[in-house]
Amino acid sequence: MKENMTVEFSGTVEEVIFSNADNHYAVIFLLNEKGEGIVAVGTMPFVHEGEEARVQGVFKSHPEYGHQLVVSYYEKMMPRQSADILRYLSSGAIKGVGKKTARAIVDRYGEDTFIVIEQHPDYLTDISGISPKKAASIHKSFIEQESVRRVMMLCRDHLSPTLAARVCKTLGKNAEERIKENPYILCERVDGVSFTMADSLAQSLGVLPSDLSRLQNGLIYLLEYNTQTNGHTCLPKDKLLSAAQAHLEASEDELFTALEACLAEGRIVTYKKDGQYFFFTRRYAEAEKYIARRLPELDRTAPAFSPEDVERLVERAESVNHLIYAPMQHFAIRESLSSGVLIATGGPGTGKTTLIKALNEIFDSLGLRVALVAPTGRAAKRMSEATGAPAKTVHRMLEMQFAEDAPSFYCRNENNPIEEDVVIVDEASMLDVLLMEALLRATKRGCRFVFIGDADQLPSVGAGNVLCDLIASDAFRVVRLTEIFRQSEKSLIITNAHRINRGEMPDLDAKDRDFFFLPRPSGAQIADTVANLVSTRLPRAYGDDIKKKIQVITPTRKGSAGTENLNRLLQAVLNPPARSKREHAAHGIIFREGDKVMQIRNNYEVPWVKGTFEGTGIFNGDIGYIRKIDEKEKEMIIEFEDREATYEFGILDELEHAYAITVHKSQGSEYPVVILPLHDCPPMLRTRNLFYTAVTRAREMVVLVGSREIASQMVENNRQVLRYTAIRERLQ
């Protein structure tokens, strides 16, 4: 078979070499009627020996196991021949049927075995050792297996095998009937099934475009899509209806009827602001309302200190730290002691870290319990390093937990609040609406909040624009740190970042500082230069150790200077194939021992080891290196700084190469060296705050590669990311 050749193969499952019941990853040997056999690997739920299966995929050559078909499509059929039926029953597929019982049943009923088990289970009692109770148990187990098979057959053209397995698990034994009755139950109840998938299945079942259930779920889908993709917590009426007409191909009257039904059922909630109606899913409406009610309550109930006490505390902190706080830092400390909610915002080099350290020391000296938190693991680690005090992610402080086949939840909430008296949040621009809500629900009455962040950076990855909305509401004390301190003035990174933020061109002509510009006219030349910088030029100038300090950050995933192409180039020059390096292909990516990878979503269940200490949890944005790929155990060992995490092959869709990452993925992180390609990316990404965010990720050096004209366009384009939210109005 040719490498990378897409083929389809049908045959009998002769052997299940490996199977993981949790993620349904399996390795099987298939044999067709001509005596031809293949090894197939991939997601194949509930596979058993003796079944007939049809698989589709691409052949890959594995250095240890040879040619394998990496499965992208899998369909199973019940065996028809007596010998295959015997193998199937003997495999343990049916609860209560072992090899001896399987032989007795097939010897008696042959190719009619399945008809007997399904339609006449009482016949089984004619066989010695099978009681009426056991016959009923065999019948029940068979029906459950048959239900799974039918669901997978029903969904095979619309859902992946992994999702089909999740459907069976979530909806239970009557899944097929429930889907046929209402296909949209899939996107309502099953995690990972989109409206588009459910709609495709519904149409195959004859559901009309004007069906009320379809239109209701379509409206909710559009709201959720804009929440997840564009960061909106709501949509104005005209935007929602115009999008619905385009995507759902329904008339305005039909959509009005569906919208009214959603409002009546409470699935969609409306809010009027600026003279027009905005529509939310219930989840986001409730989150915004809670934030707008709870924050002012905390602001009112936190105990205040007298001006004399404040001055004494500041003077003592200055004496201990041998420094004098700048006027705005002094003001921020004073305000934080006299109010329940304080927001301090400022760019790089304006003393935000010094302020955090001062506040932590002062509150601690008063005997108050202080929580230092940040939205990401990397930001929390930097906070801890800068202050010398322990810091956590918000999720970790709230003790986020996962339950099998259920949404994640926080152990800390109104009924089990955290014990801290003060919560200081760094990188507060990354707080999205749902995380902010969860944080507030977990705090006790009188808890004091200090939000520290840079309001000019990109908004949170999740929905909302919380920090900017809180500032714009004028409901809380806001301190703007604008003074750049003397030690920071020496850094061209910091001075250029502030120039960009003011709408001025950065200095691109300096040759002897920490900010460099290399002009390149095309995307291909930019990509080649980036690869050369990382692999050759910078290591030659600064030593080979700099390779681990470099992070390539680019505005977009697509194009010659986007992350997808750059990751391929950089993997080739930094970690090329070798006989000593094992590889594993997953979701279109070849992972290789030594690769730099990033976790792209929070997973609190990934196990890790740190010396003799064990724990769980790897978070969105964490970057590590693949140390070992174990095909036998079907797992990868990845080193994340000082921890070694174990990844089963079934969750590798949570990993991407991280030689190059997007600016959005870099939020909340800091890297010693940043290389930023300035190329002809989509206009929506050529913005000032994206440029500013990218530059402020660097601690020691920035190298821009590309077009001076693109840099100028980004500086001049002060287009802010528009997000439809209503927190500001609710607070006002």
C-alpha positions, -999 to +999 in steps of 0.1 A: +000+000+000+013+035-009+021+060+019-005+087+025-029+069+001-066+071+011-083+037+009-115+019+020-113-016+033-141-040+044-135-072+063-140-092+095-123-082+127-100-111+133-082-096+163-086-066+186-049-060+193-056-030+216-087-012+228-092+017+252-128+017+266-125+054+278-115+071+245-124+042+221-089+042+205-083+008+191-058-013+170-075-041+150-066-066+124-091-069+095-093-097+070-114-096+038-129-124+017-098-125-005-075-132+024-061-097+024-054-082+058-046-048+072-039-033+106-062-003+113-057+022+141-079+050+154-112+057+171-134+027+167-160+025+194-172-008+208-152-029+183-153-067+188-138-097+171-160-114+146-178-082+135-177-071+100-163-036+096-158-010+069-130+015+075-116+044+055-083+062+061-048+069+051-019+045+052+011+056+073+044+038+078+053+033+114+090+027+122+082-001+146+049-015+135+050-011+097+021+000+075-011+009+094-044+024+082-051+055+102-089+055+104-110+085+096-143+066+091-155+035+108-187+015+104-195-019+118-220-046+109-231-077+128-214-109+117-235-132+094-215-165+092-217-190+121-179-189+127-179-151+129-209-151+152-191-175+175-160-153+175-181-123+183-200-139+212-168-155+225-151-120+226-172-109+256-193-085+236-225-097+252-225-097+290-230-131+305-219-150+274-185-167+277-167-190+253-185-222+265-220-206+264-212-190+230-203-224+215-235-240+229-258-212+215-242-211+180-241-250+178-278-250+184-290-219+164-262-213+139-268-183+116-302-176+134-284-169+167-290-132+167-327-136+157-332-159+187-314-136+212-332-105+200-368-119+193-371-152+212-347-151+242-369-177+259-356-203+234-321-199+251-334-217+281-334-249+261-296-248+265-282-264+296-270-238+321-291-209+308-319-200+332-348-176+323-330-149+343-298-154+324-316-155+291-332-122+299-298-107+308-283-119+275-312-104+256-309-070+274-271-069+267-276-077+231-303-051+226-279-025+241-252-035+217-276-035+188-288+000+199-252+012+198-247-003+163-279+013+150-270+047+164-237+045+148-252+035+115-278+063+118-251+089+125-223+075+103-225+102+076-229+131+100-208+124+131-173+110+137-171+076+155-160+094+187-190+116+187-213+087+178-200+068+208-206+099+230-242+100+217-248+064+228-233+071+262-252+103+268-286+094+254-287+058+266-304+027+252-333+046+235-309+069+217-320+059+182-357+066+190-349+099+207-328+111+178-355+102+152-381+119+173-360+151+177-325+151+159-317+184+176-314+167+209-279+160+197-268+196+198-288+203+230-275+174+250-243+159+235-211+178+240-192+184+208-222+179+184-229+212+167-262+224+153-248+220+118-241+183+124-276+177+140-292+197+111-275+176+085-288+144+102-323+160+106-325+168+069-315+132+060-345+121+082-369+144+063-372+173+088-385+204+069-365+236+069-395+254+085-397+230+114-401+250+146-376+229+166-351+234+138-355+272+138-354+274+176-322+254+178-308+274+149-313+307+167-296+293+198-268+280+176-262+314+161-260+330+195-237+303+208-215+305+176-210+342+181-202+337+217-176+312+210-162+326+178-166+364+181-168+369+218-203+384+219-224+376+249-255+388+229-266+400+195-289+429+185-322+418+170-314+429+135-280+411+134-296+379+148-325+378+124-304+387+093-279+359+102-308+335+108-324+343+074-291+336+057-282+304+076-316+289+082-333+299+049-365+308+067-389+337+064-390+366+089-424+354+101-412+319+107-382+332+126-403+356+147-425+326+157-394+306+167-379+335+186-411+340+206-412+303+214-375+305+227-384+335+248-415+319+262-395+288+272-366+309+287-341+294+263-333+329+249-334+361+271-338+397+259-324+430+272-330+465+259-302+490+257-295+521+236-331+518+223-328+483+208-333+448+219-304+424+224-308+386+227-288+363+249-287+326+256-299+321+292-265+312+304-248+344+295-278+366+305-276+351+340-238+355+342-240+392+332-268+399+357-250+382+385-218+402+379-237+435+377-254+427+410-226+411+430-196+435+423-214+466+436-224+446+466-188+437+473-177+472+467-202+484+494-196+458+521-157+456+522-145+473+554-127+506+548-096+519+566-091+554+579-068+578+559-043+578+589-041+540+589-036+540+551-007+565+553+009+545+581+007+513+561+021+528+530+050+543+549+058+510+565+057+492+532+081+517+516+105+514+546+105+476+544+110+475+506+135+505+506+116+524+479+092+553+474+059+545+456+051+567+426+020+590+431-004+568+411+008+537+429+003+554+462-031+565+451-040+529+440-029+515+474-050+541+492-081+534+470-078+497+475-079+501+513-109+524+512-131+506+487-142+470+480-134+470+443-103+486+426-092+485+390-056+494+382-047+495+345-015+503+327+010+493+301+044+476+304+069+492+327+043+512+346+047+494+380+018+470+380+039+442+395+053+465+422+017+475+430+007+438+434+036+431+457+029+462+478-008+453+482-001+417+491+024+428+518+001+454+532-030+432+534-009+404+548+004+427+575-032+434+585-038+397+591-060+395+560-059+364+539-049+372+503-054+352+471-032+360+442-047+347+410-045+349+372-066+335+344-038+314+330-011+291+344+018+310+329+004+343+342+000+328+377+036+316+376+049+350+367+028+366+394+043+342+419+079+348+407+074+386+409+059+387+443+076+358+461+041+346+472+021+316+459-003+324+431-029+301+414-050+301+383-086+312+390-098+277+380-074+260+405-085+283+433-121+276+426-113+238+426-127+230+391-137+194+388-148+171+360-175+145+362-178+117+337-204+125+310-213+158+328-202+194+325-173+206+346-181+224+378-165+244+406-163+231+441-161+266+454-193+286+451-220+304+471-224+273+494-187+267+497-169+301+493-132+306+495-118+318+528-097+347+515-105+383+525-088+398+495-085+386+459-059+402+436-064+393+400-035+399+375-039+399+337-076+409+344-081+417+307-082+379+301-112+374+324-142+363+304-178+366+316-183+330+328-150+330+347-158+363+363-192+350+374-176+319+389-150+339+407-176+362+423-199+333+432-171+318+452-163+348+474-178+356+508-196+389+517-171+417+524-143+402+502-122+429+486-112+427+449-083+443+431-082+438+393-048+445+377-045+445+339-038+463+306-071+475+291-053+482+258-045+445+251-067+422+232-099+411+251-103+377+266-103+346+245-137+337+260-168+358+256-172+393+269-150+423+275-151+424+312-122+446+322-131+473+297-168+471+306-161+476+343-139+506+335-164+521+311-192+517+336-177+543+360-191+522+388-158+515+405-125+532+414-101+531+385-064+540+386-045+545+354-008+539+357+009+559+331+044+567+344+072+546+328+098+539+354+135+548+348+147+512+346+120+504+320+129+535+299+161+517+289+141+490+271+132+498+235+105+470+238+087+490+264+091+524+248+081+510+214+051+493+230+039+526+243+046+543+210+024+517+193-003+522+219-003+560+213-006+555+176+030+563+168+054+542+147+079+522+167+116+528+162+125+502+137+161+514+129+179+507+162+206+482+158+222+480+193+192+475+217+165+449+223+141+456+194+150+447+158+134+449+123+143+428+093+125+440+061+112+412+039+088+417+009+068+385+007+052+359+030+075+331+017+106+352+024+093+362+059+088+325+067+123+315+055+139+343+075+120+333+106+131+297+102+167+309+097+166+332+127+154+304+150+177+277+138+209+295+128+213+333+132+202+339+168+219+307+181+251+317+163+250+352+179+237+343+214+244+306+219+224+275+213+205+279+246+185+308+230+164+283+210+144+274+241+138+311+248+124+320+214+086+322+207+074+329+172+041+348+175+020+356+144-014+372+138-030+343+119-030+306+114-033+307+076-009+318+049+028+313+044+037+332+076+008+318+096+012+292+124+003+262+102+031+268+077+056+281+102+051+251+124+059+228+095+090+248+086+103+251+121+097+215+130+117+205+099+147+227+109+146+223+147+134+187+151+138+168+118+130+131+114+155+107+127+156+069+133+161+076+170+129+097+172+095+080+174+065+096+157+027+095+160+002+110+136-030+124+150-057+148+136-035+157+107-003+165+127+028+144+129+040+145+165+077+136+170+098+131+201+115+164+208+086+185+194+075+217+211+037+215+217+010+236+233-021+225+252-051+243+235-078+239+261-080+234+299-079+197+309-079+192+347-075+154+344-042+150+326-019+133+352+016+147+358+045+140+380+069+166+396+097+147+414+079+127+441+047+148+439+018+138+417-011+160+404-035+166+375-042+194+352-026+210+321-040+243+309-048+262+278-015+279+266+009+256+285+039+248+263+060+217+267+083+192+248+075+156+238+100+134+256+086+100+247+061+084+224+050+049+235+030+030+208+027+000+230+010+019+259-007+043+234+006+074+252+030+104+251+051+118+279+054+156+277+076+178+298+059+211+308+087+230+325+092+210+357+064+185+353+061+154+332+025+148+319+011+116+304-012+120+274-033+091+261-035+091+223-072+097+225-067+133+237-040+144+213-066+167+196-059+189+226-023+195+214-008+215+186+028+223+176+040+254+194+070+265+174+047+293+162+015+304+180-011+331+173-011+364+192-044+354+208-029+322+221+000+342+236-022+363+259-012+362+295+022+347+287+057+362+286+086+350+266+123+360+267+125+364+229+096+371+205+098+369+167+068+386+151+061+382+113+045+413+098+028+399+067-003+405+046-028+390+070-065+397+069-074+433+076-093+425+108-060+413+123-040+443+112-049+463+143-030+484+168-040+464+199-030+431+183+005+446+174+007+461+210-003+428+226+023+408+206+052+432+214+043+432+251+047+394+253+086+399+251+108+403+281+143+405+265+141+409+228+117+415+199+125+408+162+100+420+136+103+403+102+084+417+072+069+449+059+073+484+074+040+492+056+021+465+074+036+478+107+024+513+098-011+500+089-014+482+122-003+513+142-028+535+123-057+510+126-071+517+161-102+496+153-112+480+186-126+445+187-163+450+188-180+428+213-217+430+220-221+428+258-244+445+284-224+445+317-216+482+314-253+491+309-264+468+337-240+484+361-251+519+351 
